Amino acid sequence: MDAIDELLDVIEGPEFTDDPADSGGPTRWGITQATLSARRGYQVTAQEVAELERSEARQIYEDEFFYGPQLHLLETSSAMVAWEVCDTGVNIGTAVAVTILQRLLNGLNDRGRLYPDIVADGICGRQTAGALAEFIRIRRAEGERVLFTMLNCLQGAYYLRLAERREKDERFLYGWARARVFQQLADKLAEAR
């Protein structure tokens, strides 16, 4: 099972949801109606989302959430970080996820002593990949786990801000934290032992 299969099966799953309180609207495999509509070039129905095939969802993940935003550039240094940014991007937007990574890399570089600051612009390119490579080279496996943990913490903080801004999202906060933050941290930390 590769990382995209894991995201599809373990994290997102094939269940169709259409909760009126969910801002994402009709969703299957983590693909929202808006994402599928943009992909197909016309406004899809909720039924079309419900019938979304795994193979098309996988292609969307590859194109829209991994290779398209160039997250594969991160994978050379840390598959764990690359796929965490991808997973976060599926849920809160790739530019937001990349910006979180860039902010962390800047904050963890000891005032530019370890490697130069990068622009936190949400675009994953050579500078972001280079900063990650330097961070991993210097901080090694422990640093990789620390960075992964901080990415998950900030993802959780993002969800809390959503719930604070939109009261209707309070009903989703526990599930988001359980599935997107807690379970991933528990799994990765168990692997590290």
C-alpha positions in Angstrom: 0.0 0.0 0.0 1.5 3.4 -1.0 0.8 6.6 0.8 -2.0 7.7 -1.5 -3.8 4.4 -0.9 -3.3 4.9 2.8 -4.8 8.4 2.6 -7.7 7.1 0.6 -8.4 3.9 2.7 -7.3 4.6 6.2 -7.7 8.3 6.7 -10.5 9.4 4.3 -12.3 6.2 3.4 -15.0 5.6 0.9 -17.9 6.8 3.0 -20.1 9.4 1.4 -21.1 12.3 3.7 -23.5 15.1 3.0 -24.0 16.9 6.4 -25.7 20.3 5.9 -23.6 21.6 8.8 -20.3 20.6 7.0 -18.9 23.5 5.1 -17.3 21.1 2.7 -20.6 19.8 1.5 -21.0 16.4 -0.2 -17.8 14.5 0.2 -16.4 11.0 -0.7 -12.8 9.8 -0.3 -12.1 13.3 1.1 -13.0 14.9 -2.2 -15.6 17.6 -1.9 -18.2 18.6 -4.4 -16.3 21.8 -5.1 -13.1 19.9 -5.8 -14.8 17.3 -8.0 -16.7 20.1 -9.9 -13.4 22.0 -10.6 -11.8 18.8 -11.7 -14.5 17.8 -14.1 -15.2 21.4 -15.3 -18.9 21.5 -14.5 -21.1 21.6 -11.3 -21.4 18.0 -10.2 -24.4 16.8 -8.2 -24.2 15.2 -4.8 -25.1 11.9 -6.4 -22.0 12.2 -8.6 -19.9 12.8 -5.5 -21.5 9.7 -3.9 -20.6 7.6 -7.0 -17.0 8.9 -7.2 -14.7 5.9 -8.0 -11.6 5.2 -6.0 -9.4 5.4 -9.1 -10.6 9.0 -9.9 -10.2 10.0 -6.3 -6.6 8.6 -6.4 -5.9 10.6 -9.5 -7.2 13.8 -7.9 -5.0 13.2 -4.9 -2.0 12.8 -7.1 -2.7 15.8 -9.3 -4.3 18.2 -6.9 -2.8 17.4 -3.5 0.7 15.8 -4.1 2.4 16.2 -7.5 0.5 19.3 -8.7 1.6 21.4 -5.6 5.0 19.8 -5.8 5.0 18.0 -2.5 7.0 15.2 -4.0 10.0 17.6 -3.7 9.7 17.1 0.1 9.5 13.3 -0.1 13.2 12.9 -0.9 14.1 14.4 2.6 11.1 13.1 4.5 8.3 11.0 3.3 6.6 11.4 6.7 6.6 15.2 6.4 5.6 15.2 2.7 2.6 13.0 3.3 1.6 14.9 6.4 1.5 18.1 4.4 -0.5 16.3 1.7 -3.0 15.0 4.2 -3.3 18.4 5.8 -3.8 19.9 2.4 -6.6 17.6 1.5 -8.5 18.9 4.6 -7.5 22.6 4.9 -6.0 23.4 1.5 -2.5 22.7 0.2 -1.4 26.4 0.3 -2.3 26.6 4.0 -0.6 23.3 4.8 2.6 24.3 2.9 2.5 27.7 4.7 2.4 25.9 8.1 5.5 23.9 7.1 7.3 27.0 5.9 6.6 28.9 9.1 7.8 25.9 11.1 11.0 25.6 9.1 11.6 29.3 9.7 10.9 29.0 13.4 13.1 26.0 13.8 16.2 27.4 12.0 17.7 29.3 15.0 17.3 32.8 13.5 18.7 31.7 10.2 21.8 30.1 11.6 21.0 26.6 10.4 19.7 27.6 6.9 18.3 30.7 5.4 14.7 31.8 6.1 12.2 31.0 3.3 9.2 33.0 2.2 6.0 31.5 3.8 3.9 31.9 0.6 2.2 28.5 0.5 4.1 27.4 -2.6 6.3 24.3 -2.4 9.4 24.7 -4.5 13.1 24.2 -4.3 13.6 26.7 -1.4 11.1 24.9 0.8 12.4 21.5 -0.2 16.0 22.7 0.4 15.1 24.1 3.9 13.5 20.8 4.8 16.5 18.9 3.6 18.8 21.0 5.7 16.6 20.7 8.7 16.5 16.9 8.4 20.3 16.8 7.7 21.0 18.7 10.9 18.2 17.5 13.2 18.0 13.9 11.8 15.3 11.4 12.8 14.4 13.1 16.1 14.0 16.4 14.3 11.8 14.8 11.7 9.5 13.4 14.4 9.4 16.8 16.1 8.5 18.6 12.9 5.8 16.0 12.1 4.4 16.5 15.6 4.4 20.2 15.3 2.7 20.0 11.9 -0.1 18.0 13.5 -0.3 20.4 16.5 -0.8 23.3 14.1 -3.4 21.4 12.1 -5.3 20.9 15.4 -4.9 24.6 16.2 -6.4 25.4 12.8 -9.4 23.2 13.5 -9.9 24.9 16.8 -9.9 28.3 15.2 -12.5 27.1 12.7 -14.7 25.9 15.6 -14.3 29.2 17.4 -15.1 31.2 14.2 -18.0 29.0 13.1 -19.9 27.5 16.0 -21.5 24.9 13.7 -18.0 23.4 13.4 -17.8 22.6 17.1 -19.7 19.3 16.4 -16.8 18.2 14.1 -13.9 19.3 16.2 -13.5 16.2 18.2 -13.7 13.9 15.1 -11.2 16.1 13.2 -8.8 16.0 16.2 -9.2 12.3 16.7 -8.8 11.2 13.0 -6.5 13.9 11.6 -4.2 14.7 14.6 -4.3 12.2 17.4 -4.4 8.9 15.4 -1.7 10.0 13.1 0.6 11.1 15.9 -0.1 7.8 17.8 0.7 5.8 14.7 3.9 7.6 13.8 5.2 7.7 17.3 4.5 3.9 17.7 6.5 3.3 14.4 9.4 5.3 15.8 9.7 3.1 18.9 
